[in-house]
């Protein structure tokens, strides 16, 4: 298949591109600039353009069978009013431009659009599956607005799959890229009480889920991309500490996290217990459902 991707040079996108090409697909990445360090592979091409702008790149989109929308400014920052605008516009405008570029009869096109498990808001220990409504906090409403924009592609006949990511664990970046150095310097430990749930997914399983969803065309709508075994934050820390042979008992006080990160700090201190019900019901097999085994493959091979 011919695949058009936004966000293809990022942490998740780079890995996913490699997997898609290994499966025999051709990938076109929309990018604002080339630095010379990008992937260079047979079957991979780059198209210059800004996804939040209505530009000539939109003319190329109808020539593809699949659209994968990964673009969006990182949520890992202090959410000032200006930053909230950036978080919203980077997602909404990109998605709107992609949908606008679809042909009027897009029944043979699959549109994957990223979202996040933050969609559900905060529910303490309740297990959250795809049938539940959006929460009321900023991150939940951001995810809801993003998803609604993507679902407009259904009006053109496209198959729309909303991929709600858990925290992606992989080599050389992401959440572990920030956490591992702290543990190596004996500063690792739980955030706040450590009892909040951490919904995560190994990068290999995330990529394989995309391959699975490409092949199982009857699946549409929201799909949770996370391990079927979410863990509490304190248990995640213990697993990292065990693998690195470092202590994991030094807590980061909740009040300090909120002082430094503001509203985003609440996301880190509360979390969600999300289950990938639709993937499991469809027969998807997770290679790394257990967090300790997942972490070993990442940390010990880095």
C-alpha positions as a Markdown table, in Angstrom:
| # | Residue | x | y | z |
|---|---|---|---|---|
| 1 | Unk | 0.0 | 0.0 | 0.0 |
| 2 | Unk | 1.0 | 3.6 | -0.4 |
| 3 | Unk | 1.0 | 5.4 | 2.9 |
| 4 | Unk | 1.0 | 9.1 | 3.6 |
| 5 | Unk | 2.2 | 10.1 | 7.1 |
| 6 | Unk | 2.5 | 13.2 | 9.2 |
| 7 | Unk | 4.8 | 13.1 | 12.2 |
| 8 | Unk | 6.9 | 10.5 | 10.5 |
| 9 | Unk | 10.3 | 11.8 | 11.7 |
| 10 | Unk | 9.4 | 11.7 | 15.4 |
| 11 | Unk | 10.0 | 9.1 | 18.1 |
| 12 | Unk | 7.0 | 6.9 | 17.2 |
| 13 | Unk | 6.9 | 7.8 | 13.5 |
| 14 | Unk | 10.5 | 6.8 | 12.8 |
| 15 | Unk | 10.0 | 3.3 | 14.2 |
| 16 | Unk | 6.6 | 2.9 | 12.6 |
| 17 | Unk | 8.0 | 3.8 | 9.1 |
| 18 | Unk | 10.7 | 1.1 | 9.4 |
| 19 | Unk | 8.1 | -1.5 | 10.2 |
| 20 | Unk | 5.7 | -0.5 | 7.5 |
| 21 | Unk | 8.4 | -0.6 | 4.9 |
| 22 | Unk | 9.6 | -4.0 | 6.1 |
| 23 | Unk | 6.0 | -5.1 | 5.4 |
| 24 | Unk | 6.4 | -4.0 | 1.8 |
| 25 | Unk | 4.5 | -0.7 | 2.0 |
| 26 | Unk | 5.7 | 2.6 | 0.4 |
| 27 | Unk | 5.7 | 5.6 | 2.8 |
| 28 | Unk | 5.6 | 9.3 | 2.0 |
| 29 | Unk | 6.4 | 11.5 | 5.0 |
| 30 | Unk | 5.2 | 15.1 | 5.1 |
| 31 | Unk | 7.9 | 17.2 | 6.7 |
| 32 | Unk | 8.6 | 20.9 | 7.1 |
| 33 | Unk | 12.4 | 20.6 | 6.7 |
| 34 | Unk | 15.2 | 18.0 | 6.1 |
| 35 | Unk | 18.2 | 18.0 | 8.3 |
| 36 | Unk | 20.2 | 15.3 | 6.5 |
| 37 | Unk | 19.8 | 12.8 | 9.4 |
| 38 | Unk | 16.5 | 11.4 | 8.3 |
| 39 | Unk | 15.9 | 7.7 | 7.4 |
| 40 | Unk | 17.0 | 6.7 | 4.0 |
| 41 | Unk | 15.3 | 3.5 | 2.8 |
| 42 | Unk | 14.0 | 2.1 | -0.4 |
| 43 | Unk | 10.2 | 2.8 | -0.5 |
| 44 | Unk | 10.5 | 5.9 | 1.6 |
| 45 | Unk | 10.1 | 9.4 | 0.2 |
| 46 | Unk | 9.7 | 12.9 | 1.7 |
| 47 | Unk | 7.3 | 15.7 | 0.7 |
| 48 | Unk | 8.0 | 19.2 | 1.9 |
| 49 | Unk | 5.1 | 21.1 | 3.5 |
| 50 | Unk | 3.6 | 22.4 | 6.7 |
| 51 | Unk | 0.7 | 20.2 | 7.9 |
| 52 | Unk | -1.1 | 23.1 | 9.6 |
| 53 | Unk | -1.1 | 25.1 | 6.3 |
| 54 | Unk | -3.2 | 24.7 | 3.2 |
| 55 | Unk | -0.5 | 24.1 | 0.7 |
| 56 | Unk | 0.4 | 22.1 | -2.4 |
| 57 | Unk | 1.2 | 19.0 | -0.4 |
| 58 | Unk | -2.5 | 18.3 | -0.2 |
| 59 | Unk | -2.6 | 17.5 | -3.9 |
| 60 | Unk | -0.5 | 14.4 | -3.3 |
| 61 | Unk | -2.7 | 12.9 | -0.6 |
| 62 | Unk | -5.4 | 11.3 | -2.8 |
| 63 | Unk | -2.8 | 9.1 | -4.5 |
| 64 | Unk | -2.4 | 7.1 | -1.3 |
| 65 | Unk | -4.3 | 4.2 | 0.2 |
| 66 | Unk | -3.6 | 5.0 | 3.9 |
| 67 | Unk | -3.2 | 8.2 | 5.9 |
| 68 | Unk | -1.4 | 8.0 | 9.2 |
| 69 | Unk | -1.7 | 11.2 | 11.2 |
| 70 | Unk | 0.8 | 11.4 | 14.1 |
| 71 | Unk | 1.5 | 15.1 | 14.1 |
| 72 | Unk | 0.9 | 17.3 | 17.2 |
| 73 | Unk | 3.0 | 19.4 | 19.5 |
| 74 | Unk | 4.3 | 17.5 | 22.6 |
| 75 | Unk | 2.1 | 17.7 | 25.7 |
| 76 | Unk | 5.2 | 17.3 | 28.0 |
| 77 | Unk | 5.4 | 21.0 | 29.0 |
| 78 | Unk | 3.8 | 23.5 | 31.3 |
| 79 | Unk | 0.4 | 24.3 | 29.9 |
| 80 | Unk | 0.3 | 28.1 | 29.7 |
| 81 | Unk | -2.6 | 29.6 | 27.8 |
| 82 | Unk | -0.3 | 30.1 | 24.8 |
| 83 | Unk | 0.9 | 26.5 | 24.9 |
| 84 | Unk | -2.6 | 25.2 | 25.1 |
| 85 | Unk | -3.4 | 27.1 | 21.8 |
| 86 | Unk | -0.3 | 25.4 | 20.2 |
| 87 | Unk | -1.4 | 22.0 | 21.5 |
| 88 | Unk | -4.8 | 22.4 | 20.0 |
| 89 | Unk | -4.0 | 24.1 | 16.7 |
| 90 | Unk | -1.2 | 21.7 | 15.9 |
| 91 | Unk | -3.7 | 18.8 | 16.1 |
| 92 | Unk | -6.9 | 20.3 | 14.8 |
| 93 | Unk | -5.5 | 22.3 | 11.9 |
| 94 | Unk | -3.3 | 19.4 | 10.7 |
| 95 | Unk | -6.2 | 16.9 | 10.9 |
| 96 | Unk | -8.6 | 19.3 | 9.2 |
| 97 | Unk | -6.2 | 19.9 | 6.3 |
| 98 | Unk | -5.8 | 16.1 | 5.9 |
| 99 | Unk | -9.5 | 15.5 | 5.8 |
| 100 | Unk | -10.0 | 18.4 | 3.4 |
| 101 | Unk | -7.4 | 16.9 | 1.0 |
| 102 | Unk | -9.2 | 13.5 | 0.8 |
| 103 | Unk | -11.1 | 12.9 | -2.4 |
| 104 | Unk | -14.9 | 13.2 | -2.2 |
| 105 | Unk | -15.2 | 9.5 | -2.7 |
| 106 | Unk | -12.6 | 8.1 | -0.3 |
| 107 | Unk | -14.2 | 4.7 | 0.4 |
| 108 | Unk | -10.9 | 2.9 | -0.5 |
| 109 | Unk | -8.8 | 5.0 | 1.9 |
| 110 | Unk | -8.1 | 4.2 | 5.6 |
| 111 | Unk | -7.5 | 7.3 | 7.8 |
| 112 | Unk | -5.5 | 6.6 | 11.0 |
| 113 | Unk | -5.6 | 9.5 | 13.4 |
| 114 | Unk | -3.7 | 9.5 | 16.7 |
| 115 | Unk | -5.3 | 10.3 | 20.0 |
| 116 | Unk | -4.4 | 9.4 | 23.6 |
| 117 | Unk | -5.7 | 7.5 | 26.6 |
| 118 | Unk | -6.0 | 10.9 | 28.3 |
| 119 | Unk | -9.3 | 11.0 | 26.3 |
| 120 | Unk | -11.0 | 9.3 | 29.3 |
| 121 | Unk | -10.1 | 11.8 | 32.0 |
| 122 | Unk | -9.4 | 10.5 | 35.5 |
| 123 | Unk | -11.3 | 7.5 | 36.9 |
| 124 | Unk | -9.1 | 6.3 | 39.8 |
| 125 | Unk | -9.1 | 2.4 | 39.7 |
| 126 | Unk | -11.8 | 1.9 | 37.1 |
| 127 | Unk | -10.9 | -0.1 | 34.0 |
| 128 | Unk | -11.4 | 2.1 | 30.9 |
| 129 | Unk | -12.4 | 0.7 | 27.5 |
| 130 | Unk | -13.2 | 2.3 | 24.2 |
| 131 | Unk | -17.0 | 2.6 | 24.8 |
| 132 | Unk | -16.6 | 5.2 | 27.5 |
| 133 | Unk | -17.1 | 9.0 | 26.9 |
| 134 | Unk | -14.5 | 11.7 | 27.1 |
| 135 | Unk | -13.5 | 13.3 | 30.4 |
| 136 | Unk | -13.8 | 16.9 | 31.3 |
| 137 | Unk | -10.2 | 18.0 | 31.9 |
| 138 | Unk | -8.1 | 19.9 | 29.3 |
| 139 | Unk | -6.3 | 16.8 | 27.9 |
| 140 | Unk | -9.5 | 14.9 | 27.6 |
| 141 | Unk | -11.2 | 17.7 | 25.8 |
| 142 | Unk | -8.2 | 18.2 | 23.6 |
| 143 | Unk | -8.3 | 14.5 | 22.6 |
| 144 | Unk | -12.1 | 14.7 | 22.0 |
| 145 | Unk | -11.8 | 17.7 | 19.7 |
| 146 | Unk | -8.9 | 16.0 | 17.8 |
| 147 | Unk | -11.0 | 12.8 | 17.3 |
| 148 | Unk | -14.1 | 14.7 | 16.2 |
| 149 | Unk | -12.0 | 16.5 | 13.5 |
| 150 | Unk | -10.7 | 13.1 | 12.2 |
| 151 | Unk | -14.1 | 11.5 | 12.2 |
| 152 | Unk | -15.2 | 14.0 | 9.6 |
| 153 | Unk | -13.3 | 11.8 | 7.1 |
| 154 | Unk | -16.2 | 9.4 | 7.4 |
| 155 | Unk | -18.4 | 11.9 | 5.5 |
| 156 | Unk | -16.2 | 11.2 | 2.5 |
| 157 | Unk | -16.5 | 7.5 | 2.9 |
| 158 | Unk | -13.1 | 6.8 | 4.4 |
| 159 | Unk | -12.5 | 4.1 | 7.0 |
| 160 | Unk | -11.5 | 6.0 | 10.2 |
| 161 | Unk | -9.5 | 4.4 | 13.0 |
| 162 | Unk | -8.7 | 6.5 | 16.1 |
| 163 | Unk | -5.6 | 5.1 | 17.8 |
| 164 | Unk | -5.6 | 6.1 | 21.4 |
| 165 | Unk | -2.0 | 5.8 | 22.5 |
| 166 | Unk | -0.8 | 4.8 | 26.0 |
| 167 | Unk | 2.7 | 6.0 | 27.0 |
| 168 | Unk | 5.0 | 4.5 | 24.4 |
| 169 | Unk | 8.1 | 2.8 | 25.8 |
| 170 | Unk | 10.9 | 2.4 | 23.3 |
| 171 | Unk | 14.7 | 3.0 | 22.8 |
| 172 | Unk | 16.3 | 6.4 | 22.5 |
| 173 | Unk | 13.5 | 8.7 | 23.5 |
| 174 | Unk | 10.0 | 9.1 | 24.8 |
| 175 | Unk | 9.1 | 8.7 | 28.5 |
| 176 | Unk | 12.0 | 6.3 | 29.2 |
| 177 | Unk | 14.5 | 8.7 | 27.7 |
| 178 | Unk | 13.6 | 11.1 | 30.5 |
| 179 | Unk | 13.2 | 8.6 | 33.3 |
| 180 | Unk | 16.3 | 6.3 | 32.9 |
| 181 | Unk | 18.9 | 9.0 | 33.5 |
| 182 | Unk | 17.3 | 9.8 | 36.8 |
| 183 | Unk | 17.5 | 6.2 | 37.9 |
| 184 | Unk | 21.1 | 5.9 | 36.8 |
| 185 | Unk | 22.0 | 8.9 | 39.0 |
| 186 | Unk | 20.1 | 7.3 | 42.0 |
| 187 | Unk | 17.2 | 9.9 | 41.7 |
| 188 | Unk | 14.5 | 7.6 | 40.4 |
| 189 | Unk | 11.2 | 6.9 | 42.2 |
| 190 | Unk | 7.4 | 7.3 | 42.2 |
| 191 | Unk | 5.6 | 10.5 | 41.2 |
| 192 | Unk | 3.6 | 11.7 | 44.2 |
| 193 | Unk | 1.9 | 8.7 | 45.9 |
| 194 | Unk | 2.9 | 6.4 | 43.1 |
| 195 | Unk | -0.6 | 4.7 | 43.2 |
| 196 | Unk | -1.8 | 6.3 | 40.0 |
| 197 | Unk | -2.2 | 4.0 | 37.0 |
| 198 | Unk | 0.2 | 4.0 | 34.1 |
| 199 | Unk | -1.1 | 2.8 | 30.8 |
| 200 | Unk | 1.8 | 2.0 | 28.5 |
| 201 | Unk | 2.7 | 0.1 | 25.3 |
| 202 | Unk | 5.9 | -1.3 | 24.0 |
| 203 | Unk | 6.9 | 0.3 | 20.7 |
| 204 | Unk | 7.0 | -3.1 | 19.0 |
| 205 | Unk | 3.4 | -3.8 | 20.0 |
| 206 | Unk | 2.3 | -0.4 | 18.9 |
| 207 | Unk | 3.8 | -0.9 | 15.4 |
| 208 | Unk | 2.4 | -4.4 | 15.2 |
| 209 | Unk | -1.0 | -3.1 | 16.1 |
| 210 | Unk | -0.9 | -0.8 | 13.1 |
| 211 | Unk | 0.0 | -3.7 | 10.9 |
| 212 | Unk | -2.9 | -5.7 | 12.4 |
| 213 | Unk | -5.4 | -2.8 | 11.9 |
| 214 | Unk | -4.3 | -2.4 | 8.3 |
| 215 | Unk | -5.1 | -6.0 | 7.6 |
| 216 | Unk | -8.4 | -6.2 | 9.7 |
| 217 | Unk | -10.4 | -3.7 | 7.7 |
| 218 | Unk | -13.6 | -4.3 | 9.6 |
| 219 | Unk | -12.2 | -2.5 | 12.6 |
| 220 | Unk | -13.0 | 1.2 | 12.7 |
| 221 | Unk | -13.5 | 3.9 | 15.3 |
| 222 | Unk | -11.6 | 4.2 | 18.5 |
| 223 | Unk | -9.0 | 1.6 | 19.4 |
| 224 | Unk | -6.9 | 1.7 | 22.6 |
| 225 | Unk | -3.2 | 1.1 | 21.8 |
| 226 | Unk | -1.8 | 0.1 | 25.2 |
| 227 | Unk | -0.8 | -3.0 | 27.1 |
| 228 | Unk | -3.6 | -5.2 | 28.6 |
| 229 | Unk | -1.6 | -5.0 | 31.9 |
| 230 | Unk | -1.4 | -1.3 | 33.0 |
| 231 | Unk | 0.7 | -0.8 | 36.2 |
| 232 | Unk | 0.8 | 1.6 | 39.1 |
| 233 | Unk | 3.5 | 4.3 | 38.8 |
| 234 | Unk | 5.3 | 2.9 | 41.8 |
| 235 | Unk | 5.5 | -0.6 | 40.2 |
| 236 | Unk | 6.9 | 1.0 | 37.0 |
| 237 | Unk | 9.6 | 2.6 | 39.1 |
| 238 | Unk | 10.4 | -0.6 | 40.8 |
| 239 | Unk | 10.8 | -2.5 | 37.5 |
| 240 | Unk | 13.1 | 0.1 | 36.1 |
| 241 | Unk | 15.2 | 0.2 | 39.3 |
| 242 | Unk | 15.4 | -3.6 | 39.4 |
| 243 | Unk | 16.7 | -3.8 | 35.8 |
| 244 | Unk | 19.2 | -0.9 | 36.3 |
| 245 | Unk | 20.2 | -2.2 | 39.8 |
| 246 | Unk | 19.3 | 1.2 | 41.3 |
| 247 | Unk | 16.9 | 2.2 | 44.1 |
| 248 | Unk | 13.4 | 3.3 | 43.2 |
| 249 | Unk | 12.1 | 4.7 | 46.5 |
| 250 | Unk | 13.0 | 8.4 | 46.1 |
| 251 | Unk | 9.6 | 10.1 | 45.5 |
| 252 | Unk | 9.0 | 13.3 | 43.5 |
| 253 | Unk | 6.6 | 15.2 | 45.8 |
| 254 | Unk | 3.2 | 15.9 | 44.2 |
| 255 | Unk | 3.2 | 19.6 | 45.2 |
| 256 | Unk | 6.6 | 20.0 | 43.5 |
| 257 | Unk | 5.4 | 18.4 | 40.3 |
| 258 | Unk | 2.4 | 20.7 | 40.3 |
| 259 | Unk | 4.5 | 23.7 | 41.1 |
| 260 | Unk | 6.9 | 23.0 | 38.2 |
| 261 | Unk | 4.4 | 21.7 | 35.6 |
| 262 | Unk | 1.1 | 23.3 | 36.7 |
| 263 | Unk | -2.0 | 21.7 | 35.2 |
| 264 | Unk | 0.1 | 19.1 | 33.3 |
| 265 | Unk | 1.4 | 17.9 | 36.6 |
| 266 | Unk | -2.1 | 16.6 | 37.5 |
| 267 | Unk | -2.0 | 14.3 | 34.5 |
| 268 | Unk | 1.2 | 12.7 | 35.8 |
| 269 | Unk | -0.2 | 12.4 | 39.3 |
| 270 | Unk | -3.5 | 10.8 | 38.4 |
| 271 | Unk | -3.3 | 8.7 | 35.3 |
| 272 | Unk | -5.7 | 6.2 | 33.8 |
| 273 | Unk | -6.2 | 2.4 | 33.9 |
| 274 | Unk | -6.9 | 1.7 | 30.2 |
| 275 | Unk | -7.6 | -1.7 | 28.6 |
| 276 | Unk | -7.2 | -2.4 | 24.9 |
| 277 | Unk | -10.6 | -4.2 | 24.7 |
| 278 | Unk | -11.1 | -4.0 | 21.0 |
| 279 | Unk | -7.7 | -5.3 | 20.0 |
| 280 | Unk | -8.0 | -8.2 | 22.5 |
| 281 | Unk | -11.5 | -9.0 | 21.2 |
| 282 | Unk | -10.2 | -9.0 | 17.6 |
| 283 | Unk | -7.5 | -11.5 | 18.5 |
| 284 | Unk | -4.4 | -9.3 | 18.6 |
| 285 | Unk | -1.5 | -10.9 | 20.5 |
| 286 | Unk | 0.7 | -8.6 | 22.5 |
| 287 | Unk | 4.4 | -9.6 | 22.5 |
| 288 | Unk | 5.1 | -7.6 | 25.6 |
| 289 | Unk | 2.1 | -7.4 | 27.9 |
| 290 | Unk | 4.2 | -7.4 | 31.0 |
| 291 | Unk | 6.0 | -4.2 | 31.9 |
| 292 | Unk | 9.1 | -5.7 | 33.4 |
| 293 | Unk | 9.7 | -7.9 | 30.3 |
| 294 | Unk | 9.0 | -5.0 | 28.1 |
| 295 | Unk | 11.5 | -2.8 | 29.9 |
| 296 | Unk | 14.2 | -5.5 | 29.8 |
| 297 | Unk | 14.1 | -5.6 | 26.0 |
| 298 | Unk | 14.5 | -1.8 | 25.9 |
| 299 | Unk | 16.9 | -1.0 | 28.6 |
| 300 | Unk | 19.3 | -3.9 | 28.3 |
| 301 | Unk | 19.6 | -3.5 | 24.6 |
| 302 | Unk | 20.1 | 0.3 | 24.6 |
